[in-house]
């Protein structure tokens, strides 16, 4: 068994192009139950994540485990059979994390593509006006490109320690990424494959997170654990950093409104910040519930700020003119963990990331009605979604290594 375990670990590391134990632990160590296949699971899974990810999963049938594992690593036979039998026996399918799905009149369809490099945890896809879809392969330090018309994919390797958290495109079609692992921002020229890297000017600015381009063509980005906001001028490469006024605010999602103001979600506090990009003056809006944490936000055309209250399982609405906040419980309840959020034609779309399958939720502000759907490959997590040029949604599932599109057809009635 020991030699087979080494073979499995070698296969896992090769398919992931990552060293074993490359990822930081999430939670206390876990001891798996005894049984045939335990050593194989311990050998293979830690090449990408810690064992508490296995123990904390919703549980699947053997077929379900095989589907998930095949999109993470390539295990040789008979190891794959042994591993999936072990997992199905000790972590069987459960129903306690099923989403509450709400029916409605809007029709959507999903299309998903598995990315070439397994285990990369693709995230934050965007679709450009030429139809191509780009994504950040965080765990494999790459930027990917998909042509949905043909299914052809291409991957551009970054520095091994870059670990890009998110991407955004400039007006010329260059892809900018945040080097979450090595404290950089980078630009990929798709025509040449050339990459330009901009290191942070302050060693305390360790983890560039989510970027956006402002209307004036400059780049703004959050730095979550560093508790900063960054600003980069592409013409000069000059970077300015601003520390957030609330300690451990963990700035996360960022948007710009029609008046040019920046809005930032706090993942470590019950606040949303408005930043004047001219003066860097910051005003913070606190929610009435101290236990609230906010990963991402989105804006409707009337200037209203919509946000996901991830810790409490709510959708929130902030009126900047009055400071009034209104919330609605997400359909799947307080443990649903809303994560990504986007606006399409002034309708709110977000996901319930703690459900299995991951659920896509629609909320109409005019009627205050919800509707929701299961994501087909929904054992992963949508961490960010963006509206496409034709009014659909670009999504991903990090655990199943897929990027995808949600086609919004409208009402069937």
C-alpha positions as CSV (number, residue, x, y, z in Angstrom):
1,X,0.0,0.0,0.0
2,X,2.8,2.4,0.8
3,X,4.3,2.1,-2.7
4,X,0.9,2.6,-4.3
5,X,0.4,5.7,-2.0
6,X,3.6,7.1,-3.4
7,X,2.4,6.4,-6.9
8,X,-0.9,8.2,-6.2
9,X,0.9,11.2,-4.7
10,X,3.2,11.4,-7.7
11,X,0.2,11.2,-10.1
12,X,-1.6,13.9,-8.1
13,X,1.4,16.2,-8.1
14,X,1.9,15.7,-11.8
15,X,-1.7,16.4,-12.8
16,X,-1.9,19.5,-10.5
17,X,1.6,20.8,-11.4
18,X,1.8,21.7,-7.7
19,X,4.0,20.5,-4.8
20,X,2.3,18.5,-2.1
21,X,1.0,20.6,0.8
22,X,1.2,23.7,-1.3
23,X,-1.9,25.1,0.2
24,X,-2.3,26.5,3.7
25,X,-4.5,24.6,6.2
26,X,-8.1,25.6,6.7
27,X,-9.1,24.6,10.2
28,X,-7.7,22.0,12.7
29,X,-6.2,18.8,11.5
30,X,-8.6,15.9,10.7
31,X,-8.1,12.2,11.3
32,X,-9.8,10.1,8.7
33,X,-11.7,6.9,9.7
34,X,-9.8,3.7,9.2
35,X,-10.5,1.5,6.2
36,X,-9.1,0.4,2.9
37,X,-8.2,3.5,0.9
38,X,-7.4,5.8,3.8
39,X,-3.7,6.0,3.0
40,X,-4.5,6.7,-0.6
41,X,-6.9,9.5,0.3
42,X,-4.3,11.0,2.6
43,X,-1.6,10.8,-0.1
44,X,-3.7,12.2,-2.9
45,X,-5.8,14.9,-1.4
46,X,-3.2,16.8,0.5
47,X,-1.5,17.6,-2.8
48,X,-4.1,20.4,-3.2
49,X,-5.9,20.9,0.1
50,X,-6.2,19.7,3.7
51,X,-8.2,16.7,4.8
52,X,-10.8,18.8,6.6
53,X,-12.0,19.7,3.1
54,X,-12.8,16.0,2.6
55,X,-14.4,15.5,6.1
56,X,-16.4,18.7,5.7
57,X,-17.9,17.9,2.3
58,X,-21.6,17.3,1.8
59,X,-20.9,13.7,0.9
60,X,-21.6,11.9,-2.3
61,X,-22.3,8.6,-3.9
62,X,-19.3,6.7,-5.3
63,X,-20.2,8.1,-8.8
64,X,-20.4,11.6,-7.3
65,X,-17.0,11.3,-5.7
66,X,-15.6,10.0,-8.9
67,X,-17.0,13.0,-10.8
68,X,-15.5,15.4,-8.4
69,X,-12.1,13.7,-8.1
70,X,-11.8,13.3,-11.9
71,X,-11.9,17.1,-12.2
72,X,-9.3,17.6,-9.5
73,X,-6.6,15.0,-10.2
74,X,-5.9,12.0,-12.5
75,X,-5.7,8.9,-10.3
76,X,-4.5,5.6,-11.8
77,X,-6.6,2.5,-11.5
78,X,-7.2,0.6,-9.3
79,X,-6.4,3.5,-6.9
80,X,-9.4,5.6,-8.2
81,X,-11.8,2.8,-7.5
82,X,-10.4,2.2,-4.0
83,X,-10.4,5.9,-3.2
84,X,-14.0,6.5,-4.3
85,X,-15.2,3.3,-2.6
86,X,-13.6,4.5,0.7
87,X,-15.0,8.1,0.4
88,X,-18.5,6.9,-0.5
89,X,-18.5,4.5,2.5
90,X,-17.3,7.0,5.1
91,X,-18.6,10.2,3.6
92,X,-21.9,9.2,1.9
93,X,-24.4,11.4,0.2
94,X,-26.4,13.6,2.5
95,X,-29.3,16.0,2.0
96,X,-28.7,18.4,4.8
97,X,-27.0,20.9,2.5
98,X,-29.4,20.8,-0.3
99,X,-30.5,24.2,-1.4
100,X,-34.1,25.4,-1.1
101,X,-35.0,26.0,-4.8
102,X,-37.6,28.6,-5.5
103,X,-39.7,28.3,-8.7
104,X,-40.4,31.2,-11.0
105,X,-41.0,32.4,-14.6
106,X,-37.4,33.2,-15.7
107,X,-35.7,30.7,-17.8
108,X,-31.9,30.1,-17.7
109,X,-29.6,27.5,-19.2
110,X,-26.0,26.6,-18.2
111,X,-23.0,25.7,-20.3
112,X,-19.8,24.7,-18.6
113,X,-16.3,23.7,-19.7
114,X,-13.6,21.8,-17.7
115,X,-10.3,23.7,-17.8
116,X,-7.1,21.9,-19.0
117,X,-5.0,21.9,-15.9
118,X,-6.7,20.0,-13.2
119,X,-6.6,21.3,-9.6
120,X,-6.0,24.9,-10.6
121,X,-9.3,26.1,-9.0
122,X,-10.4,28.5,-11.8
123,X,-12.1,31.6,-10.7
124,X,-13.4,35.1,-11.6
125,X,-14.1,34.5,-15.3
126,X,-14.8,37.4,-17.6
127,X,-16.2,37.4,-21.2
128,X,-14.8,40.0,-23.6
129,X,-16.6,41.6,-26.6
130,X,-14.9,39.1,-28.9
131,X,-16.7,36.3,-27.1
132,X,-13.6,34.8,-25.5
133,X,-13.8,33.9,-21.8
134,X,-10.8,34.4,-19.5
135,X,-10.2,33.1,-16.0
136,X,-7.6,33.0,-13.2
137,X,-6.2,29.6,-12.4
138,X,-5.2,30.5,-8.8
139,X,-3.6,27.2,-7.6
140,X,-1.7,26.7,-10.8
141,X,-0.6,30.3,-11.2
142,X,-2.0,30.8,-14.7
143,X,-4.4,32.8,-16.8
144,X,-6.7,30.8,-19.1
145,X,-8.6,31.6,-22.3
146,X,-11.6,29.8,-23.8
147,X,-13.2,30.2,-27.2
148,X,-16.8,29.1,-26.4
149,X,-17.6,28.7,-30.1
150,X,-15.0,26.0,-30.6
151,X,-14.2,24.9,-27.0
152,X,-10.5,25.6,-27.7
153,X,-8.5,26.6,-24.6
154,X,-5.1,28.1,-23.9
155,X,-3.3,28.7,-20.7
156,X,-0.6,31.3,-20.0
157,X,1.8,30.5,-17.1
158,X,2.6,33.1,-14.6
159,X,5.4,33.1,-11.9
160,X,4.8,30.0,-9.8
161,X,4.1,32.0,-6.7
162,X,1.8,34.6,-8.3
163,X,-1.4,32.7,-7.4
164,X,-3.7,35.1,-9.3
165,X,-6.9,35.8,-7.3
166,X,-8.8,37.7,-10.0
167,X,-8.6,39.3,-13.4
168,X,-10.0,42.2,-15.3
169,X,-9.5,43.4,-18.9
170,X,-8.5,46.9,-20.0
171,X,-9.9,48.8,-23.0
172,X,-7.2,47.2,-25.3
173,X,-8.1,43.6,-24.3
174,X,-5.0,43.1,-22.1
175,X,-5.7,40.9,-19.1
176,X,-4.7,42.3,-15.7
177,X,-4.4,40.0,-12.7
178,X,-3.8,40.4,-8.9
179,X,-0.8,38.3,-7.7
180,X,-2.3,37.3,-4.4
181,X,0.6,35.0,-3.6
182,X,3.6,37.3,-4.3
183,X,2.3,40.8,-3.8
184,X,2.1,41.9,-7.4
185,X,-0.2,43.1,-10.1
186,X,0.4,41.9,-13.6
187,X,-0.6,42.5,-17.2
188,X,-0.8,39.8,-19.9
189,X,-0.7,40.8,-23.5
190,X,-2.8,38.1,-25.2
191,X,-1.3,38.9,-28.6
192,X,2.3,38.2,-27.6
193,X,2.0,36.3,-24.3
194,X,4.3,39.0,-22.7
195,X,3.6,39.6,-19.0
196,X,4.5,42.8,-17.2
197,X,4.7,42.7,-13.5
198,X,4.2,45.5,-11.0
199,X,5.4,44.7,-7.4
200,X,3.8,46.4,-4.5
201,X,5.8,49.4,-3.2
202,X,5.2,48.4,0.4
203,X,6.1,44.9,1.8
204,X,3.0,45.1,4.0
205,X,0.9,45.0,0.9
206,X,1.0,41.3,0.6
207,X,-2.1,40.1,-1.1
208,X,-3.7,42.0,-4.1
209,X,-7.2,40.7,-4.3
210,X,-10.0,42.0,-6.6
211,X,-9.3,44.6,-9.4
212,X,-11.5,46.9,-11.4
213,X,-10.8,49.5,-14.1
214,X,-12.2,53.0,-13.4
215,X,-13.7,55.1,-16.1
216,X,-10.4,57.0,-16.4
217,X,-8.5,53.9,-17.2
218,X,-6.7,53.5,-13.9
219,X,-6.7,50.2,-11.9
220,X,-8.1,49.9,-8.4
221,X,-7.7,46.8,-6.3
222,X,-8.4,45.6,-2.8
223,X,-5.8,43.8,-0.6
224,X,-7.9,41.8,1.8
225,X,-5.5,40.6,4.6
226,X,-3.3,43.7,4.2
227,X,-6.4,45.8,4.8
228,X,-5.6,48.2,2.0
229,X,-6.9,49.7,-1.2
230,X,-4.5,50.0,-4.1
231,X,-4.4,52.3,-7.2
232,X,-2.2,51.7,-10.3
233,X,-1.7,54.0,-13.2
234,X,-1.0,51.8,-16.2
235,X,0.9,54.5,-18.2
236,X,3.5,55.0,-15.5
237,X,3.2,51.9,-13.3
238,X,2.8,54.1,-10.2
239,X,1.1,52.4,-7.3
240,X,-0.6,54.2,-4.4
241,X,-1.8,52.3,-1.3
242,X,-4.4,53.4,1.2
243,X,-5.1,51.7,4.5
244,X,-8.7,51.2,5.4
245,X,-9.9,53.1,8.5
246,X,-11.5,50.0,10.2
247,X,-8.9,47.5,11.6
248,X,-9.2,44.0,10.1
249,X,-11.9,45.2,7.7
250,X,-10.6,42.8,5.0
251,X,-11.6,44.8,1.9
252,X,-12.9,42.3,-0.7
253,X,-15.3,43.2,-3.5
254,X,-15.1,46.6,-5.3
255,X,-17.3,48.5,-7.7
256,X,-17.5,52.0,-9.2
257,X,-20.8,53.8,-9.4
258,X,-22.0,56.2,-12.1
259,X,-20.7,59.2,-10.2
260,X,-17.2,57.8,-10.0
261,X,-17.3,56.8,-6.4
262,X,-15.7,53.4,-5.4
263,X,-17.7,51.0,-3.2
264,X,-15.8,48.3,-1.2
265,X,-17.2,45.3,0.7
266,X,-15.7,44.4,4.1
267,X,-15.3,40.7,4.6
268,X,-14.1,41.3,8.2
269,X,-16.6,43.8,9.3
270,X,-20.3,44.8,9.1
271,X,-19.4,47.8,6.9
272,X,-19.4,49.0,3.3
273,X,-16.9,51.8,2.3
274,X,-17.4,54.6,-0.2
275,X,-14.1,56.0,-1.5
276,X,-13.7,59.3,-3.4
277,X,-11.0,58.4,-6.0
278,X,-9.9,62.0,-6.2
279,X,-9.3,62.6,-2.6
280,X,-9.2,59.1,-1.2
281,X,-11.6,60.2,1.5
282,X,-13.5,57.2,2.9
283,X,-16.9,57.0,4.4
284,X,-18.1,53.8,6.0
285,X,-21.7,52.6,6.2
286,X,-22.4,50.1,9.0
287,X,-25.1,47.5,9.0
288,X,-27.4,47.2,12.1
289,X,-26.0,43.7,12.7
290,X,-22.4,43.5,14.0
291,X,-22.1,39.8,13.0
292,X,-22.5,40.7,9.3
293,X,-19.6,40.2,6.9
294,X,-19.8,41.3,3.3
295,X,-17.8,39.6,0.6
296,X,-19.1,41.3,-2.6
297,X,-21.5,44.0,-3.7
298,X,-23.2,45.2,-6.9
299,X,-24.9,48.4,-8.1
300,X,-28.2,49.1,-9.8
301,X,-28.8,52.0,-12.1
302,X,-30.6,54.0,-9.4
303,X,-27.4,54.1,-7.3
304,X,-28.5,51.5,-4.8
305,X,-25.8,49.2,-3.4
306,X,-26.7,45.6,-3.1
307,X,-24.6,43.2,-1.1
308,X,-24.4,39.6,0.2
309,X,-24.3,39.2,4.0
310,X,-22.3,36.0,3.8
311,X,-22.1,35.3,7.5
312,X,-25.9,35.6,8.1
313,X,-27.3,34.3,4.8
314,X,-29.0,37.5,3.7
315,X,-29.3,39.8,0.7
316,X,-28.8,43.4,1.6
317,X,-29.7,46.8,0.1
318,X,-28.0,50.1,1.0
319,X,-29.4,53.4,-0.1
320,X,-26.4,55.8,-0.1
321,X,-28.6,58.9,0.0
322,X,-30.4,58.0,3.2
323,X,-28.1,55.3,4.7
324,X,-31.2,53.1,5.0
325,X,-30.5,49.3,4.9
326,X,-33.0,46.6,4.1
327,X,-32.3,42.9,4.1
328,X,-34.0,39.7,2.9
329,X,-33.2,36.2,4.1
330,X,-31.7,34.0,1.3
331,X,-34.0,31.1,0.3
332,X,-31.7,28.4,1.8
333,X,-31.4,30.1,5.1
334,X,-28.8,31.5,7.5
335,X,-26.1,28.9,6.6
336,X,-26.4,29.4,2.8
337,X,-23.4,31.7,2.7
338,X,-24.1,34.0,-0.3
339,X,-20.9,34.8,-2.0
340,X,-20.8,36.3,-5.6
341,X,-23.3,38.9,-6.7
342,X,-24.0,40.7,-10.0
343,X,-26.7,42.9,-11.6
344,X,-28.2,42.3,-15.0
345,X,-30.8,44.8,-16.2
346,X,-31.3,46.0,-12.6
347,X,-32.1,42.4,-11.4
348,X,-29.9,40.9,-8.7
349,X,-28.1,37.6,-9.2
350,X,-26.0,35.8,-6.5
351,X,-25.2,32.3,-5.3
352,X,-25.6,30.3,-2.2
353,X,-22.1,28.9,-1.9
354,X,-22.6,26.6,1.2
355,X,-25.3,24.6,-0.6
356,X,-24.7,21.4,-2.5
357,X,-25.3,21.8,-5.3
358,X,-24.2,25.5,-5.3
359,X,-27.4,27.4,-6.1
360,X,-27.8,30.4,-8.4
361,X,-30.4,32.9,-7.0
362,X,-32.3,35.7,-8.8
363,X,-34.0,38.5,-6.9
364,X,-36.2,41.1,-8.6
365,X,-36.1,44.4,-6.6
366,X,-39.5,45.5,-8.1
367,X,-41.4,42.5,-6.9
368,X,-39.0,41.4,-4.1
369,X,-39.4,37.8,-5.3
370,X,-36.7,35.1,-5.4
371,X,-36.1,32.4,-7.9
372,X,-33.2,29.8,-7.8
373,X,-31.6,27.0,-9.8
374,X,-28.9,24.3,-9.0
375,X,-25.6,24.7,-10.8
376,X,-25.1,21.5,-12.9
377,X,-21.5,20.9,-11.6
378,X,-22.4,22.5,-8.3
379,X,-20.0,20.8,-5.9
380,X,-17.7,23.8,-6.3
381,X,-18.2,27.5,-5.4
382,X,-18.9,30.5,-7.5
383,X,-16.6,33.1,-5.9
384,X,-17.2,35.9,-8.4
385,X,-19.6,36.3,-11.4
386,X,-19.6,39.0,-14.0
387,X,-22.2,40.2,-16.5
388,X,-21.2,39.4,-20.2
389,X,-21.4,41.8,-23.1
390,X,-24.7,40.3,-24.2
391,X,-26.4,40.4,-20.7
392,X,-25.7,36.9,-19.5
393,X,-23.4,35.7,-16.6
394,X,-19.9,34.3,-16.6
395,X,-19.5,31.8,-13.7
396,X,-17.2,29.1,-12.5
397,X,-17.0,26.2,-10.1
398,X,-13.7,26.2,-8.4
399,X,-13.8,22.6,-7.0
400,X,-14.8,21.0,-10.3
401,X,-12.4,23.1,-12.3
402,X,-15.1,24.5,-14.6
403,X,-15.8,27.9,-16.2
404,X,-19.2,28.5,-17.6
405,X,-22.0,30.8,-18.9
406,X,-25.5,31.3,-17.6
407,X,-27.8,32.2,-20.5
408,X,-30.7,34.3,-19.3
409,X,-33.7,33.7,-21.7
410,X,-36.3,35.8,-19.8
411,X,-39.8,34.8,-18.8
412,X,-41.3,31.7,-20.2
413,X,-44.9,33.0,-19.8
